[in-house]
Amino acid sequence: MKTRKILSVIALVGLSMSAMAATIPADKVATLRQVPLDIEPTPPVMPKVDNTDVEKARSYPMQPPVIPHKIDGYQIDLKANKCMQCHSRQSSTYSKAPMVSVTHYMDRDNNFLATLSPRRYFCTQCHVPQVDAKPLVGNDFVDLHELMKKEK
């Protein structure tokens, strides 16, 4: 009898919560989409890759450099890494592309390897093509050098 009452109370609470969830007004949507999930908005036009092949300044220390050219169609998988055709130690001298950092040839114990470290093999985990895109959310990041200038 006692168990039956407890189960009834739990079921009643569950039903009342589901009824309350269904009554949330649609104007209270707080997502980056800015529309409810059941509405399919027209996607924005994808920004074009800034294909100037000019290295951009980094925004913060230890930021991975952005890729200054298109990488559409580059094969980066377990079988091949197209980036290494130009950026490997051997290729960078004739391609004039920046060589991959020596840290990419180190394992987790800081031992140097003859080939690219498996944990650094997939370039696009950290590096992205540079685009001229409007930020999705606001950002008040201030570089360390700017902070130091303000203190003086």
C-alpha positions in Angstrom: 0.0 0.0 0.0 2.8 2.4 1.0 4.7 1.6 -2.2 1.6 2.2 -4.3 1.2 5.7 -2.8 4.9 6.6 -3.4 4.6 5.4 -7.0 1.4 7.5 -7.5 3.1 10.6 -6.1 6.2 10.1 -8.4 3.9 9.6 -11.4 1.9 12.7 -10.5 5.0 14.8 -10.2 6.4 13.5 -13.5 3.1 14.3 -15.3 2.9 17.8 -13.9 6.5 18.5 -14.9 5.9 17.3 -18.4 2.8 19.5 -18.6 4.8 22.5 -17.4 7.5 21.9 -20.0 5.0 22.0 -22.8 3.8 25.4 -21.7 7.1 27.2 -22.1 6.4 30.1 -24.5 8.2 30.1 -27.9 9.6 33.6 -27.4 11.8 32.3 -24.5 14.2 30.4 -26.9 17.7 31.0 -25.8 20.0 29.3 -28.3 22.6 30.4 -30.9 20.0 29.4 -33.5 17.6 32.1 -32.3 14.7 29.9 -33.5 12.9 26.9 -32.1 14.2 23.5 -33.0 11.1 22.6 -35.0 11.6 25.5 -37.5 14.3 25.1 -40.2 15.9 28.5 -40.7 17.7 29.5 -43.9 21.4 28.9 -43.2 23.7 32.0 -43.5 26.1 32.1 -46.4 29.4 30.5 -45.5 32.2 33.0 -45.3 34.9 32.7 -48.0 38.3 31.5 -47.0 40.7 34.4 -46.8 43.1 32.9 -49.4 45.8 35.5 -49.2 48.6 33.1 -48.2 49.8 35.7 -45.7 50.5 34.6 -42.1 48.2 36.4 -39.7 49.2 37.7 -36.3 48.1 35.4 -33.4 45.5 36.7 -30.9 47.0 35.1 -27.8 50.1 33.3 -26.7 50.3 29.6 -27.7 47.5 30.0 -30.3 47.9 27.6 -33.2 48.5 29.5 -36.4 45.6 29.7 -38.8 45.8 28.1 -42.2 46.3 31.0 -44.8 45.0 29.0 -47.8 42.1 26.8 -48.9 42.2 23.2 -47.7 39.1 22.0 -49.5 39.6 18.5 -50.7 42.8 17.9 -48.6 43.0 14.3 -47.5 43.8 14.2 -43.8 43.0 10.7 -42.5 44.7 7.6 -41.3 46.1 6.9 -44.8 47.4 10.3 -45.8 48.0 13.9 -44.6 48.1 16.3 -47.5 49.4 19.1 -45.3 52.7 17.3 -44.9 53.5 17.4 -48.6 54.5 21.0 -48.1 55.0 21.4 -44.3 57.1 18.4 -43.4 60.8 18.8 -42.5 61.9 17.4 -45.9 59.4 19.3 -48.0 59.5 22.7 -46.4 62.9 23.6 -47.9 61.7 23.4 -51.5 58.0 24.4 -50.9 59.0 27.5 -48.9 56.0 26.7 -46.6 56.6 27.0 -42.8 57.9 23.7 -41.3 55.7 22.0 -38.8 56.8 22.9 -35.2 59.3 20.5 -33.6 56.7 19.9 -30.9 54.7 18.0 -33.5 57.6 15.5 -33.6 57.6 14.9 -29.8 55.7 12.3 -27.9 53.9 12.9 -24.6 57.2 12.3 -22.7 59.0 14.9 -24.8 61.0 12.3 -26.7 61.8 13.3 -30.3 60.3 11.0 -33.0 61.4 10.4 -36.6 57.9 11.0 -37.9 55.0 13.2 -36.9 53.5 12.3 -33.5 50.2 10.5 -33.7 48.6 13.0 -31.4 49.5 15.9 -33.7 48.8 14.1 -37.0 45.3 15.6 -37.7 46.1 19.2 -38.3 42.6 20.5 -38.3 42.1 19.5 -34.7 43.9 22.8 -33.8 44.5 24.7 -37.0 41.6 26.2 -39.0 41.4 28.1 -42.3 41.2 31.8 -41.7 37.9 33.4 -42.7 36.6 36.9 -42.4 33.5 36.0 -40.3 31.4 37.9 -37.8 31.7 36.4 -34.3 28.6 34.4 -33.1 29.0 35.7 -29.6 30.6 38.8 -28.0 34.2 38.6 -26.9 36.0 41.0 -24.6 39.4 39.3 -24.8 42.3 41.6 -24.2 45.8 40.6 -25.2 48.4 40.5 -22.4 50.5 43.2 -24.1 47.4 45.5 -24.2 46.8 44.9 -20.5 50.5 45.8 -19.7 50.2 49.0 -21.8 47.2 50.1 -19.7 49.0 49.6 -16.4 51.8 52.0 -17.4 
